Amino acid sequence: GKDGERARPHVEEILRQSPEHGEGLGLAASILALAGDQEGAEQFARRSVAAAPANEIGLPLLASLLMGKQQPDEALE
């Protein structure tokens, strides 16, 4: 949606400056998910969790994406 489009340049700038910024990666994952790119969203969500395991964006999004793929065991980990 429009919010995702407006947020994208800001997220890209954060990731340019700090490529392993956990929340920035989580925001990128959210934007991709909203755009319908589930595979890309999952990749960014995984990177987000790896960079910042307790962040409040990447972890719930990754769990949601995995549940949507019928991978509840991995989502619960």
Disulfide bonds with the S-S distance in Angstrom:
none
